[in-house]
Amino acid sequence: MANIVFIATSLDGYIADKDGGLDWLMAVPNPDNVDTGFGPLMERVDALLMGRNTLDVVLSFGVDWPYSKPVYVLSNTMMEVPTGYEDKIILVKGDVEQVLQQMNEQGHQEIYIDGGVTIQHCLKKDLVDELVVTTIPVLLGGGSPLFGALDAPLNFQLIESQVYLDTMVQNRYLRIR
């Protein structure tokens, strides 16, 4: 079983700018649509767990649903799945530890965790087994940070580092337990 975070940050560690925007993710031109690891990640995982804010961002892109795996949306305030997505989204509530355990019990062994708040909750409870962070060479000077406060340090080991499009660095870490 593995809980995997796969996310991009700015050089100064933000996942969204001061206005919640993501335009900075396109700071590096990618005319050939080079896959920076998302395709292989999606082949590997059984399901996704994301927060409601991340769902809202995905839906705002105005593109076809990008996931072929079950998507669990963790929200204590959302009462129903948006119209048209009933067969794509499973709404879950409660503690992230219990939600991940329920997902494992349903047969999901490799889970992609997405969304800043959800990632921070998982890190705080030491539920992240693998961390894949792609650094985009831009300084935002503020915004939504990837990392939040922890009760104790979490040690990770770098197992792979790749450069994409001659500018983005992707580091893959495994949790040392």
N, CA, C and O of each residue as an XYZ file, in Angstrom:
708
protein
N       0.849     -1.179      0.000
C       0.000      0.000      0.000
C       0.890      1.235      0.000
O       1.943      1.259      0.637
N       0.457      2.247     -0.715
C       1.219      3.496     -0.755
C       0.277      4.663     -0.965
O      -0.613      4.626     -1.815
N       0.493      5.689     -0.180
C      -0.194      6.965     -0.357
C       0.812      7.902     -0.999
O       1.870      8.173     -0.432
N       0.479      8.398     -2.185
C       1.428      9.125     -3.017
C       0.964     10.553     -3.251
O      -0.173     10.790     -3.660
N       1.850     11.497     -2.989
C       1.610     12.897     -3.336
C       2.391     13.180     -4.606
O       3.577     12.862     -4.693
N       1.734     13.775     -5.588
C       2.360     14.161     -6.853
C       1.895     15.580     -7.121
O       0.719     15.808     -7.404
N       2.820     16.544     -7.032
C       2.394     17.944     -7.091
C       3.540     18.829     -7.593
O       4.711     18.453     -7.529
N       3.179     19.989     -8.084
C       4.172     20.988     -8.510
C       4.162     22.150     -7.524
O       3.124     22.515     -6.972
N       5.350     22.721     -7.319
C       5.479     23.910     -6.482
C       6.333     24.944     -7.196
O       7.080     24.643     -8.128
N       6.193     26.166     -6.723
C       7.102     27.224     -7.174
C       8.432     27.020     -6.453
O       8.537     26.196     -5.545
N       9.444     27.777     -6.868
C      10.739     27.696     -6.186
C      10.616     27.993     -4.694
O      11.352     27.434     -3.880
N       9.679     28.878     -4.341
C       9.513     29.224     -2.930
C       8.434     28.397     -2.234
O       7.962     28.776     -1.162
N       8.040     27.277     -2.829
C       7.226     26.297     -2.132
C       5.723     26.475     -2.150
O       5.024     25.903     -1.313
N       5.207     27.262     -3.094
C       3.764     27.485     -3.164
C       3.130     26.631     -4.255
O       3.752     26.348     -5.279
N       1.868     26.222     -4.019
C       1.143     25.415     -4.995
C       0.066     26.231     -5.704
O      -0.535     25.763     -6.671
N      -0.176     27.441     -5.229
C      -1.088     28.394     -5.883
C      -0.582     29.784     -5.537
O       0.039     29.981     -4.493
N      -0.847     30.754     -6.417
C      -0.368     32.113     -6.154
C      -1.255     32.819     -5.128
O      -2.183     32.215     -4.589
N      -0.978     34.075     -4.862
C      -1.689     34.832     -3.828
C      -3.187     34.929     -4.079
O      -3.963     35.114     -3.141
N      -3.600     34.805     -5.342
C      -5.019     34.862     -5.693
C      -5.619     33.470     -5.899
O      -6.754     33.340     -6.358
N      -4.855     32.434     -5.560
C      -5.313     31.066     -5.763
C      -5.112     30.576     -7.186
O      -5.551     29.481     -7.540
N      -4.440     31.395     -8.013
C      -4.241     31.069     -9.418
C      -3.160     30.043     -9.670
O      -2.269     29.826     -8.849
N      -3.264     29.412    -10.836
C      -2.308     28.379    -11.243
C      -1.629     28.692    -12.571
O      -0.939     27.836    -13.126
N      -1.812     29.905    -13.089
C      -1.219     30.267    -14.381
C       0.293     30.077    -14.400
O       0.870     29.770    -15.443
N       0.922     30.257    -13.271
C       2.375     30.127    -13.169
C       2.846     28.721    -13.527
O       4.011     28.531    -13.878
N       1.947     27.723    -13.440
C       2.320     26.361    -13.825
C       2.690     26.271    -15.295
O       3.384     25.343    -15.712
N       2.229     27.231    -16.077
C       2.513     27.249    -17.516
C       3.706     28.148    -17.833
O       3.914     28.506    -18.992
N       4.492     28.517    -16.823
C       5.654     29.390    -17.025
C       6.703     28.749    -17.924
O       7.477     29.445    -18.580
N       6.725     27.428    -17.951
C       7.675     26.704    -18.792
C       6.927     26.199    -20.027
O       6.023     25.372    -19.908
N       7.297     26.692    -21.208
C       6.617     26.228    -22.428
C       6.780     24.723    -22.614
O       7.851     24.168    -22.370
N       5.707     24.075    -23.048
C       5.721     22.639    -23.288
C       4.976     22.350    -24.596
O       3.937     21.689    -24.594
N       5.525     22.856    -25.723
C       4.811     22.725    -27.003
C       4.606     21.282    -27.457
O       3.679     21.005    -28.217
N       5.452     20.363    -27.004
C       5.331     18.963    -27.405
C       4.519     18.137    -26.404
O       4.413     16.918    -26.537
N       3.945     18.817    -25.396
C       3.152     18.140    -24.359
C       3.912     16.975    -23.727
O       3.395     15.863    -23.623
N       5.143     17.250    -23.308
C       5.963     16.247    -22.635
C       5.285     15.859    -21.329
O       4.942     16.717    -20.515
N       5.095     14.558    -21.138
C       4.500     14.055    -19.897
C       5.570     14.129    -18.811
O       6.656     13.567    -18.960
N       5.266     14.803    -17.752
C       6.224     14.965    -16.654
C       5.951     13.975    -15.529
O       6.224     14.255    -14.362
N       5.418     12.834    -15.889
C       5.212     11.771    -14.916
C       3.765     11.516    -14.542
O       3.474     10.548    -13.840
N       2.850     12.363    -14.996
C       1.446     12.190    -14.620
C       0.852     10.914    -15.225
O       0.112     10.197    -14.552
N       1.169     10.631    -16.476
C       0.653      9.417    -17.129
C       1.055      8.148    -16.387
O       0.191      7.341    -16.042
N       2.348      7.956    -16.135
C       2.762      6.773    -15.380
C       2.157      6.718    -13.969
O       1.849      5.638    -13.466
N       1.991      7.877    -13.338
C       1.355      7.898    -12.015
C      -0.068      7.363    -12.112
O      -0.481      6.536    -11.300
N      -0.821      7.837    -13.107
C      -2.209      7.421    -13.249
C      -2.320      5.932    -13.598
O      -3.299      5.280    -13.233
N      -1.322      5.396    -14.300
C      -1.320      3.958    -14.584
C      -1.080      3.161    -13.305
O      -1.589      2.051    -13.149
N      -0.316      3.728    -12.410
C       0.084      3.043    -11.188
C      -0.992      3.046    -10.109
O      -1.190      2.032     -9.439
N      -1.687      4.158     -9.928
C      -2.605      4.288     -8.793
C      -3.942      3.600     -9.054
O      -4.345      3.387    -10.197
N      -4.618      3.259     -7.948
C      -5.943      2.637     -8.000
C      -7.054      3.659     -7.849
O      -8.162      3.461     -8.348
N      -6.752      4.769     -7.151
C      -7.772      5.774     -6.850
C      -7.099      7.073     -6.455
O      -5.895      7.115     -6.199
N      -7.902      8.144     -6.410
C      -7.421      9.461     -5.986
C      -8.219      9.930     -4.783
O      -9.405      9.629     -4.649
N      -7.552     10.668     -3.917
C      -8.205     11.363     -2.819
C      -7.828     12.825     -2.946
O      -6.651     13.181     -2.900
N      -8.833     13.665     -3.106
C      -8.569     15.098     -3.212
C      -9.558     15.853     -2.349
O     -10.621     15.344     -1.994
N      -9.185     17.074     -2.022
C     -10.076     17.940     -1.278
C     -11.047     18.644     -2.195
O     -10.899     18.640     -3.418
N     -12.037     19.245     -1.581
C     -13.080     19.926     -2.340
C     -12.522     21.094     -3.153
O     -12.939     21.299     -4.293
N     -11.586     21.865     -2.587
C     -11.014     22.993     -3.325
C     -10.331     22.516     -4.601
O     -10.434     23.158     -5.646
N      -9.639     21.397     -4.511
C      -8.968     20.854     -5.690
C      -9.993     20.397     -6.721
O      -9.799     20.603     -7.919
N     -11.073     19.783     -6.269
C     -12.139     19.414     -7.197
C     -12.665     20.654     -7.914
O     -12.848     20.640     -9.131
N     -12.906     21.718     -7.167
C     -13.409     22.953     -7.779
C     -12.449     23.476     -8.846
O     -12.880     23.954     -9.895
N     -11.146     23.382     -8.574
C     -10.145     23.830     -9.546
C     -10.194     22.948    -10.788
O     -10.194     23.460    -11.907
N     -10.235     21.632    -10.606
C     -10.282     20.707    -11.738
C     -11.516     20.984    -12.595
O     -11.427     21.016    -13.822
N     -12.660     21.184    -11.952
C     -13.891     21.445    -12.704
C     -13.846     22.787    -13.429
O     -14.499     22.959    -14.459
N     -13.075     23.740    -12.894
C     -12.988     25.066    -13.525
C     -12.162     25.067    -14.806
O     -12.229     26.023    -15.579
N     -11.383     24.010    -15.045
C     -10.549     23.959    -16.244
C     -11.378     23.861    -17.517
O     -10.887     24.200    -18.594
N     -12.608     23.411    -17.419
C     -13.464     23.315    -18.596
C     -13.015     22.270    -19.603
O     -13.227     22.430    -20.806
N     -12.392     21.195    -19.114
C     -11.934     20.114    -19.998
C     -12.682     18.836    -19.625
O     -13.380     18.788    -18.612
N     -12.529     17.810    -20.447
C     -13.113     16.514    -20.112
C     -12.517     16.024    -18.800
O     -11.389     16.374    -18.456
N     -13.266     15.223    -18.076
C     -12.819     14.675    -16.802
C     -11.478     13.972    -17.017
O     -11.400     13.045    -17.824
N     -10.415     14.392    -16.311
C      -9.077     13.881    -16.613
C      -8.702     12.559    -15.938
O      -7.576     12.089    -16.103
N      -9.611     11.957    -15.190
C      -9.249     10.777    -14.407
C     -10.042      9.554    -14.851
O     -11.251      9.621    -15.076
N      -9.333      8.437    -14.971
C      -9.991      7.184    -15.317
C     -10.168      6.303    -14.083
O     -10.783      5.240    -14.161
N      -9.641      6.736    -12.968
C      -9.725      5.980    -11.711
C     -10.773      6.627    -10.810
O     -11.139      7.784    -11.020
N     -11.265      5.885     -9.799
C     -12.220      6.475     -8.865
C     -11.602      7.682     -8.148
O     -10.451      7.642     -7.714
N     -12.387      8.743     -8.037
C     -11.939      9.961     -7.361
C     -12.800     10.164     -6.117
O     -14.013     10.360     -6.205
N     -12.150     10.113     -4.966
C     -12.804     10.365     -3.689
C     -12.549     11.822     -3.340
O     -11.404     12.274     -3.335
N     -13.608     12.551     -3.051
C     -13.478     13.960     -2.687
C     -13.795     14.091     -1.212
O     -14.905     13.797     -0.767
N     -12.799     14.538     -0.462
C     -12.927     14.711      0.983
C     -13.471     16.101      1.269
O     -12.809     17.106      1.009
N     -14.681     16.147      1.807
C     -15.297     17.427      2.140
C     -16.309     17.223      3.254
O     -17.141     16.317      3.205
N     -16.222     18.078      4.251
C     -17.207     18.029      5.328
C     -18.350     19.004      5.086
O     -19.294     19.066      5.873
N     -18.266     19.774      3.988
C     -19.312     20.758      3.701
C     -20.093     20.448      2.428
O     -21.252     20.846      2.316
N     -19.498     19.757      1.475
C     -20.192     19.429      0.227
C     -21.246     18.363      0.516
O     -20.944     17.328      1.109
N     -22.458     18.618      0.101
C     -23.562     17.699      0.401
C     -23.870     16.721     -0.728
O     -24.419     15.646     -0.488
N     -23.521     17.089     -1.952
C     -23.780     16.189     -3.069
C     -22.751     16.407     -4.164
O     -22.143     17.471     -4.278
N     -22.576     15.374     -4.959
C     -21.646     15.409     -6.079
C     -22.224     16.337     -7.148
O     -23.428     16.311     -7.401
N     -21.378     17.157     -7.777
C     -21.875     18.031     -8.840
C     -22.581     17.233     -9.941
O     -22.172     16.123    -10.281
N     -23.628     17.808    -10.480
C     -24.412     17.172    -11.534
C     -23.521     16.788    -12.719
O     -22.710     17.582    -13.194
N     -23.693     15.573    -13.169
C     -22.927     15.067    -14.303
C     -21.684     14.287    -13.892
O     -21.031     13.675    -14.737
N     -21.353     14.302    -12.608
C     -20.146     13.622    -12.135
C     -20.467     12.499    -11.145
O     -19.576     11.988    -10.466
N     -21.736     12.124    -11.071
C     -22.162     11.109    -10.106
C     -21.456      9.770    -10.300
O     -21.258      9.035     -9.333
N     -21.075      9.444    -11.526
C     -20.392      8.179    -11.788
C     -18.870      8.312    -11.735
O     -18.154      7.345    -11.996
N     -18.371      9.506    -11.399
C     -16.925      9.750    -11.402
C     -16.378     10.102    -10.015
O     -15.198      9.886     -9.739
N     -17.227     10.637     -9.155
C     -16.796     11.159     -7.857
C     -17.520     10.444     -6.731
O     -18.728     10.217     -6.793
N     -16.767     10.095     -5.707
C     -17.326      9.523     -4.488
C     -17.059     10.534     -3.385
O     -15.906     10.838     -3.081
N     -18.100     11.042     -2.797
C     -17.989     12.044     -1.750
C     -17.757     11.361     -0.408
O     -18.511     10.468     -0.022
N     -16.704     11.784      0.307
C     -16.393     11.204      1.619
C     -16.222     12.320      2.645
O     -15.833     13.440      2.315
N     -16.518     11.986      3.881
C     -16.410     12.941      4.985
C     -15.613     12.306      6.109
O     -15.464     11.085      6.169
N     -15.103     13.147      6.999
C     -14.456     12.626      8.195
C     -12.959     12.808      8.209
O     -12.389     13.591      7.450
N     -12.348     12.062      9.092
C     -10.908     12.108      9.316
C     -10.175     11.433      8.154
O     -10.559     10.352      7.707
N      -9.123     12.082      7.676
C      -8.399     11.574      6.509
C      -7.824     10.182      6.762
O      -7.755      9.368      5.841
N      -7.419      9.905      7.976
C      -6.877      8.583      8.301
C      -7.940      7.500      8.120
O      -7.659      6.439      7.562
N      -9.153      7.766      8.588
C     -10.251      6.813      8.437
C     -10.651      6.666      6.970
O     -10.945      5.562      6.510
N     -10.660      7.772      6.244
C     -11.021      7.732      4.824
C     -10.030      6.869      4.057
O     -10.437      6.028      3.256
N      -8.737      7.063      4.290
C      -7.729      6.255      3.591
C      -7.848      4.784      3.971
O      -7.673      3.910      3.121
N      -8.141      4.502      5.225
C      -8.325      3.114      5.661
C      -9.527      2.487      4.947
O      -9.458      1.340      4.504
N     -10.620      3.234      4.835
C     -11.794      2.732      4.120
C     -11.473      2.492      2.646
O     -11.926      1.510      2.058
N     -10.693      3.388      2.057
C     -10.306      3.204      0.662
C      -9.472      1.938      0.504
O      -9.667      1.184     -0.450
N      -8.545      1.695      1.430
C      -7.741      0.469      1.400
C      -8.630     -0.763      1.528
O      -8.435     -1.752      0.822
N      -9.599     -0.700      2.425
C     -10.511     -1.825      2.627
C     -11.350     -2.103      1.390
O     -11.806     -3.229      1.193
N     -11.558     -1.091      0.553
C     -12.308     -1.260     -0.688
C     -11.409     -1.723     -1.832
O     -11.854     -1.816     -2.977
N     -10.145     -2.014     -1.523
C      -9.238     -2.572     -2.514
C      -8.284     -1.591     -3.156
O      -7.507     -1.976     -4.030
N      -8.320     -0.339     -2.753
C      -7.414      0.663     -3.306
C      -6.102      0.640     -2.513
O      -6.065      1.003     -1.337
N      -5.043      0.213     -3.174
C      -3.754      0.051     -2.496
C      -2.768      1.176     -2.805
O      -1.928      1.506     -1.967
N      -2.860      1.759     -3.976
C      -1.982      2.852     -4.395
C      -2.879      4.077     -4.590
O      -3.654      4.132     -5.545
N      -2.778      5.046     -3.700
C      -3.697      6.180     -3.702
C      -2.931      7.474     -3.948
O      -1.960      7.780     -3.257
N      -3.384      8.222     -4.940
C      -2.826      9.529     -5.279
C      -3.571     10.570     -4.449
O      -4.788     10.714     -4.564
N      -2.834     11.289     -3.619
C      -3.404     12.322     -2.755
C      -3.116     13.677     -3.387
O      -1.967     13.995     -3.695
N      -4.174     14.479     -3.580
C      -4.016     15.772     -4.234
C      -4.781     16.839     -3.467
O      -5.824     16.575     -2.868
N      -4.240     18.046     -3.500
C      -4.883     19.183     -2.844
C      -4.104     19.618     -1.618
O      -3.788     18.804     -0.751
N      -3.800     20.895     -1.551
C      -2.947     21.419     -0.494
C      -3.372     21.065      0.918
O      -2.563     20.556      1.695
N      -4.622     21.322      1.267
C      -5.085     21.061      2.630
C      -5.086     19.560      2.908
O      -4.683     19.128      3.988
N      -5.536     18.771      1.943
C      -5.568     17.314      2.115
C      -4.150     16.769      2.279
O      -3.907     15.912      3.129
N      -3.223     17.260      1.476
C      -1.823     16.825      1.601
C      -1.282     17.197      2.973
O      -0.639     16.376      3.626
N      -1.534     18.420      3.419
C      -1.042     18.848      4.734
C      -1.615     17.983      5.852
O      -0.896     17.625      6.785
N      -2.911     17.641      5.769
C      -3.520     16.766      6.784
C      -2.848     15.395      6.771
O      -2.568     14.830      7.828
N      -2.592     14.862      5.580
C      -1.950     13.551      5.477
C      -0.522     13.582      6.016
O      -0.095     12.652      6.699
N       0.210     14.642      5.712
C       1.576     14.756      6.242
C       1.559     14.890      7.759
O       2.372     14.272      8.446
N       0.649     15.684      8.278
C       0.569     15.889      9.731
C       0.295     14.572     10.462
O       0.753     14.377     11.588
N      -0.450     13.674      9.820
C      -0.765     12.372     10.425
C       0.189     11.274      9.953
O      -0.030     10.092     10.219
N       1.255     11.680      9.247
C       2.275     10.744      8.757
C       1.674      9.644      7.892
O       1.957      8.462      8.088
N       0.842     10.043      6.936
C       0.171      9.095      6.058
C       0.722      9.088      4.635
O       0.197      8.381      3.776
N       1.768      9.862      4.374
C       2.341      9.936      3.033
C       3.549      9.010      2.952
O       4.494      9.127      3.731
N       3.498      8.085      1.990
C       4.588      7.131      1.799
C       5.562      7.573      0.718
O       6.748      7.243      0.759
N       5.047      8.323     -0.247
C       5.868      8.769     -1.372
C       5.488     10.203     -1.708
O       4.312     10.567     -1.734
N       6.504     10.997     -1.962
C       6.312     12.421     -2.240
C       7.043     12.746     -3.532
O       8.266     12.632     -3.605
N       6.286     13.155     -4.561
C       6.869     13.536     -5.846
C       6.569     15.016     -6.045
O       5.415     15.411     -6.213
N       7.621     15.827     -6.023
C       7.470     17.278     -6.103
C       8.229     17.790     -7.320
O       9.438     17.595     -7.444
N       7.496     18.449     -8.216
C       8.098     19.067     -9.385
C       8.211     20.557     -9.112
O       7.211     21.224     -8.848
N       9.423     21.073     -9.175
C       9.663     22.492     -8.899
C       9.710     23.273    -10.206
O      10.520     22.998    -11.091
N       8.815     24.256    -10.299
C       8.744     25.148    -11.456
C       9.602     26.374    -11.122
O       9.447     26.944    -10.042
N      10.494     26.791    -12.010
C      11.424     27.870    -11.691
C      10.788     29.263    -11.723
O      11.092     30.079    -12.593
N       9.911     29.512    -10.768
C       9.278     30.821    -10.623
C       9.114     31.095     -9.128
O       8.782     30.193     -8.358
N       9.346     32.330     -8.730
C       9.113     32.753     -7.345
C       7.773     33.477     -7.297
O       7.560     34.445     -8.026
N       6.876     33.009     -6.441
C       5.556     33.623     -6.333
C       5.478     34.665     -5.223
O       4.642     35.567     -5.272
N       6.339     34.544     -4.230
C       6.353     35.526     -3.158
C       5.173     35.442     -2.205
O       4.967     36.349     -1.399
N       4.407     34.386     -2.282
C       3.261     34.185     -1.404
C       2.221     33.353     -2.107
O       2.287     33.142     -3.318
N       1.261     32.880     -1.340
C       0.202     32.057     -1.895
C      -0.125     30.918     -0.969
O      -0.033     31.056      0.251
N      -0.507     29.790     -1.538
C      -0.849     28.593     -0.764
C       0.386     27.706     -0.671
O       0.845     27.179     -1.685
N       0.929     27.535      0.534
C       2.132     26.711      0.670
C       1.812     25.220      0.567
O       0.723     24.782      0.938
N       2.761     24.457      0.066
C       2.592     23.010      0.030
C       2.650     22.450      1.443
O       1.831     21.610      1.815
N       3.598     22.907      2.216
C       3.820     22.312      3.530
C       3.290     23.204      4.641
O       3.326     24.431      4.549
N       2.794     22.555      5.698
C       2.306     23.258      6.877
C       3.035     22.763      8.109
O       4.025     22.037      8.013
N       2.541     23.160      9.257
C       3.149     22.780     10.533
C       3.025     21.272     10.755
O       2.028     20.654     10.380
N       4.044     20.702     11.363
C       4.060     19.283     11.721
C       4.340     19.155     13.211
O       4.994     20.009     13.810
N       3.840     18.087     13.795
C       4.105     17.836     15.214
C       5.523     17.315     15.441
O       6.104     17.512     16.508
N       6.073     16.649     14.425
C       7.431     16.097     14.504
C       7.991     16.041     13.085
O       7.234     15.988     12.116
N       9.324     16.052     12.967
C       9.919     15.951     11.628
C       9.567     14.626     10.951
O       9.409     13.601     11.614
N       9.447     14.662      9.642
C       9.240     13.463      8.840
C      10.442     13.329      7.917
O      10.761     14.262      7.179
N      11.101     12.199      7.948
C      12.290     11.984      7.129
C      11.928     11.236      5.856
O      11.198     10.245      5.880
N      12.454     11.733      4.749
C      12.258     11.125      3.440
C      13.627     10.883      2.817
O      14.599     11.564      3.144
N      13.690      9.911      1.920
C      14.915      9.619      1.185
C      14.677      9.897     -0.288
O      13.704      9.418     -0.870
N      15.564     10.667     -0.884
C      15.500     10.931     -2.315
C      15.852      9.652     -3.058
O      16.909      9.061     -2.835
N      14.950      9.230     -3.950
C      15.233      8.010     -4.712
C      15.359      8.267     -6.207
O      15.844      7.417     -6.954
N      14.914      9.457     -6.640
C      15.008      9.769     -8.066
C      14.888     11.273     -8.258
O      14.131     11.947     -7.560
N      15.642     11.777     -9.208
C      15.558     13.186     -9.568
C      15.670     13.285    -11.085
O      16.565     12.708    -11.702
N      14.724     14.041    -11.675
C      14.721     14.192    -13.129
C      14.518     15.660    -13.482
O      13.884     16.417    -12.747
N      15.076     16.037    -14.627
C      14.870     17.383    -15.159
C      13.977     17.257    -16.386
O      14.232     16.452    -17.282
N      12.925     18.070    -16.406
C      12.014     18.094    -17.541
C      12.088     19.452    -18.221
O      12.182     20.489    -17.564
N      12.044     19.429    -19.538
C      12.018     20.643    -20.355
C      13.169     21.593    -20.007
O      13.033     22.813    -20.108
N      14.274     21.029    -19.606
C      15.513     21.756    -19.285
C      15.368     22.766    -18.149
O      16.281     23.561    -17.926
N      14.247     22.759    -17.425
C      14.056     23.775    -16.382
C      13.353     23.280    -15.128
O      13.604     23.808    -14.045
N      12.495     22.300    -15.235
C      11.742     21.824    -14.076
C      12.467     20.629    -13.472
O      12.942     19.748    -14.189
N      12.544     20.611    -12.147
C      13.188     19.502    -11.451
C      12.127     18.730    -10.678
O      11.377     19.295     -9.882
N      12.083     17.427    -10.932
C      11.141     16.577    -10.219
C      11.926     15.641     -9.310
O      12.770     14.869     -9.763
N      11.628     15.729     -8.021
C      12.272     14.869     -7.029
C      11.248     13.898     -6.470
O      10.118     14.271     -6.152
N      11.665     12.650     -6.359
C      10.799     11.597     -5.816
C      11.421     11.088     -4.523
O      12.578     10.670     -4.495
N      10.635     11.130     -3.462
C      11.098     10.740     -2.136
C      10.239      9.626     -1.568
O       9.036      9.571     -1.823
N      10.854      8.737     -0.798
C      10.132      7.739     -0.045
C      10.270      8.049      1.440
O      11.325      8.476      1.908
N       9.199      7.829      2.155
C       9.183      8.053      3.609
C      10.043      7.013      4.280
O       9.899      5.817      4.027
N      10.943      7.470      5.142
C      11.762      6.570      5.956
C      11.016      6.358      7.272
O      10.754      7.311      8.006
N      10.682      5.126      7.559
C       9.938      4.818      8.805
C      10.790      3.991      9.729
O      10.349      3.632     10.821
